[in-house]
Structure formats: structure tokens, C-alpha cells
Amino acid sequence: MHDAVPTGLTLAWNDAETDHTAGPSTATSGHASLADLAEGFSPDRPEPPPPVPELSALLISLLKGVVEREDDERLWTGLLRLQAQVREQAAVLLLDLVLDEAEGYAFLKSRPEAEAAESATRLPRLIVRRPLSYPVSLMLALLRKRLAEFDAGGGDTRLVLSRDEIAELMRVFLPDGSNEARLIDQVDATIAKVVDLGFLRRLKPTAGSSAQDGGRYEVRRILKAFVDAQWLADFDARLEQYRHALAGAPQAKEAPDG
């Protein structure tokens, strides 16, 4: 006669009175075996990490920088589905979600009222502004205009330029008589800064290319959000200002005679 099993827990096991021809005993429907219980309550088994809420992952990614469809299709799909909740949560931080579904990018920007707040009540900025040098501003303007011309042609959706092509865009607006080696060095340094800003993406070298080629770069479409149509309307005047500023910079450093 077996000891009674406490009510509420039903176990199955083999003993001398069990029909061994049926094979190892298993738990009846809805009940666990001793092995299952021992496995489930093992103190050595680490608990699985809790799943990261999708909304939290989206907000963290946006606070880090730009979210682009081609970089993470799954994240982008989640953003489209939860954009109302993202906007609501971002508003708590005085941020607006800028989302361009056609171009495939999204980012956060400070609200105008947060910019206009009195200094005594102004909260710390989450989205940091960085001043741009003349060469960087000039390159962004030229790339934006080149992107507009490229889109007007109705061809591919990806604008890819070589280092030499970017240098040619810059050459017209640099001081006359610029040393070629110095020009290339300046272009390379400026390209590196624009890559860091996220407006250019360096592509992997192709077969047969060398280090002297300077590489190929994709102009990222997020540039359209930062250099808008109104800015392009004044493009010629702005470039003229850039050229005068660059041409006058070396002269300002010259020491007076005597």
C-alpha cells in the first residue's frame, strides 16, 4: 500500500505493481512528472531575461540618433505601428518625432516652445546642437543640391559619389590657387566629419580599387530633412557667402607689413 499523495499534486511513477510493458510512465494530461518538476525548479538554471518592450527599444534608438528603414527593417516596421505612442512619450521630453515614411528615416528634434523658453525655466537639451565649420556647411549644401538634381533625374534612389567627385564639387568654391594636395587633405577631413554627422556613408571598397581612390560614399537621404527646400531657395546667395568667407580667411591671418 502506497503512502497517500498530498492533494493538489498528482505524480506518476513506476513501481513493482506498474505494467512495465507500457514503457516508462508519463504524467497524465495536465500533470507534471518528477523529472519535469526537478527541471523546472532547478536552482542552477538562470532565469531568462525579461523581454525589452518594443516601445522602449524604439525610444532608445531615436534618442541615440536617426532611425532608417534600410538599417533595421524590423525596427522601422515597429516604429510605423507605434508612432502614436512614440510621439506621446517624446512629447513628455519636449521632443517631436520627425518621420518621413517615403524616404525611410525618422529622428527626434526639440520643440520650438522648448527653444523659446526663458533661461530660468529652460530644461537641459537632450538633442545637442553642434556648430558647423564653413567647409562642412559648404559640403552639406553642395551634397544637398546634388541630391536634388539626382532626384529630379528620376533614376536610382541611392546617390553614390567618389571622393574625387566630391572634391570637384568643392573646388569651385575654394580660394583660387589652392594646392592640390592641400585640397584633397581638406576634402578628406571634411568628408570624415560629414560621415560622423551621418549625412554620408562610406561604402565597402570594390574589387580592383586602391587606397588612393579615396573611396565611394552614399549621400544619405536624411540630409533632405536638415537642408530643406527653403534653404535651397537661397542656395546661390549662401554659396557666395561661403566663397567670400573662405577666400578671406587666409588673408585675415596675414601679418601687417612693418
Buried (B, 14 or more C-beta within 10 A) or exposed (E): EEEEEEEEEEBBEEEEEEEEEEEEBEBEEEEBBEEEEEEEEEEEEEEEEEEEEBBEBBBEBBBEEBBBBEEEEEBBEBBEEBBEEBBEBBEEBBBBBBBBEEBBBBBBBBBEEBEEEEEEEEEEEBBEEEEBEBBBBBBBBBBBBBBBEBEEEEEEEEBEBBBEEBBEBBEEBBEEEBEEEEBBEBBBEBBEBBBEBBBBBEEEEEEEEEEEEBBBBBBBBBBBBBBEEEEBEEBEEBBEBBBEBBEEEEEEEEEEEE
